[in-house]
């Protein structure tokens, strides 16, 4: 009986340490390449609300770039930033190179918010930042899957996932604006 209790205590302590370790993970642990090939360190966003969105240039939802840019123009400051991740995971709707994507975003939508280098947001080659965003064991909040281009992940100023927003929900949806304007 004593061995069983000792084992039980060790298992509980191990689970507690595992939970604590995962709760300490934030978006700030990641470094990626931006679309120009330069390092982008998410720790530089500490204290800001962050919207992470997977993008594509040849998708029916591509016009969301316009709303994303308008949102960034209105709220983008020391307190809020949008970070775009081009991805070619859905019907090959982002076939371009980083250079082609950058030109497309600038010339068609005047995008000034940070765009990262093209990555995979699902499957066996999923980028680690999206593994974090989609797995509760890593983000400490919720499991999700990226269902289509322009899915949004809202990150609180402490680097923790606040919620996942459907691709079809527009960037300027009242629920998103409410989150941006809140003091959370």
Helices and strands as residue ranges (DSSP letters): H 2-23, G 27-29, E 31-33, E 39-41, G 42-45, E 49-55, H 64-75, E 80-87, H 98-109, E 114-119, H 128-134, H 136-139, E 152-155, E 161-165, H 174-181
